[in-house]
Every structure is written in C-alpha cells, then in structure tokens.
Amino acid sequence: MRRNCFIASLFFFIIFSFSLYAREEQGIASWYGPGFHGRKTASGETYDMYRMTAAHKTLPFHSIVQVTDLDTGKSVQVRINDRGPFVSGRIIDLSYAAARALGIDRKGTARVVLKVLSSESGGKERSNSYYVMAGSFKQKKNALRQQDSIWKKTELKPRIYRSGRYYRLILGPWRNEEMARDALKKLEENKIEGILRYGSFDS
C-alpha cells in the first residue's frame, strides 16, 4: 500500500513538474521601478530595478521565465523574485531593466507570452545554463565602473559576483546558446570583451 502511494505521489510530482516547466501564459506585462528600488521583495531579496527580475503571482521564486512581446517578437529572460502584479489582466511585473530591454519602459505595458524555462525554487543558479562573463576585477569599484559602462552602452546589466579575490561580471543565465550569443554579440559590437560559458559561472 505504501509502495503504491509512493509511486502515485512520484507520478503526480513528475506530471506537475513537467506541466510547470512547459507552461505558457498570455496576458499583459507591466513594470515597476524607482518607487520600489531598494525595498524588500516577497522573496526577501532587495529589489534592484537594474537587474533582470520580475514579479509573478504564483511561479516559484528563482524560476527563469522568457517574456516575449506579442507585437514585436522581442524576448527577454527574467528571474522571478517577487509577487504581483495585483492589477486585473496583468500577469507579470518586470523590473525597469527588463522593461527597457523589452522596449516597453516608455509605453508601460505590452501584450506578452510567458514561457517557463526553469522552475527550480532553489537559490543556486542552474549548472546547465549559458552565461557570458563580461569582466573580472580585483577591486569592486572597477567592477562597478565596468558594470555601469556596459549598461549604458548595451542596456545589459551584468551581475557582480565575488569569486575568491575577484569580482566577476556575469550576464545570464540562459537556457539556450543563441540568446547568450546575442548578448555576447552586443558586447563585441561595443568593443567589450566577453567569454561565453556553459555550466556554472563559478566553475
């Protein structure tokens, strides 16, 4: 009896995980920015309007979601770290950085489709993802300076990670290589060196 219950539970978990992973959702995307910058999100993180994050009502925190504008076909990938939006008809609230990258920061909203690329609830980044390393510095101030320069030139906002004695600038993660290469191309077009990595960024 216990064995049957275990098998049934395992089957349900697999089906649920698959349906969540393959889930697509259509609706209106909006964004939130300066008024919330520096405040705590529902996940406990501090909201940074310059990072590629978003709020969703139900998806697990740290899920990676592809957001595609149905009118332009442009896509971005964001990580869920907050809850919302709490306005009827809206399905996702993007950070300012994500809204700007998608091209909706001025008009405010857009019709989008969401595709869940990763529904892991753990805080650790996936090891089977693509990243672009956009710099490595011994001094944090130099990493911050390069981060700001990349943002102004490319509208990409790398995250800064401490790895031993170095501060690394990391773009990603992406589940497919093409999107990572698009980011790398943007860097190269602006004469910024980048390295495409597969796996964990600290490997």
ZIURGI-V131318 format. One record per run of one state. SS is the DSSP state (hx for helix, st for strand, lp for the rest). FROM is the first residue (numbers start at 1). TO is the last residue. If there is no record, write none. Layout:
ss=SS from=FROM to=TO
ss=SS from=FROM to=TO
This chain:
ss=lp from=1 to=1
ss=hx from=2 to=21
ss=lp from=22 to=23
ss=st from=24 to=31
ss=lp from=32 to=33
ss=hx from=34 to=36
ss=lp from=37 to=39
ss=st from=40 to=40
ss=lp from=41 to=45
ss=st from=46 to=46
ss=lp from=47 to=52
ss=st from=53 to=55
ss=lp from=56 to=63
ss=st from=64 to=69
ss=lp from=70 to=74
ss=st from=75 to=82
ss=lp from=83 to=89
ss=st from=90 to=94
ss=lp from=95 to=95
ss=hx from=96 to=102
ss=lp from=103 to=109
ss=st from=110 to=118
ss=lp from=119 to=129
ss=st from=130 to=137
ss=lp from=138 to=139
ss=hx from=140 to=154
ss=lp from=155 to=158
ss=st from=159 to=163
ss=lp from=164 to=165
ss=st from=166 to=174
ss=lp from=175 to=176
ss=hx from=177 to=189
ss=lp from=190 to=194
ss=st from=195 to=198
ss=lp from=199 to=203
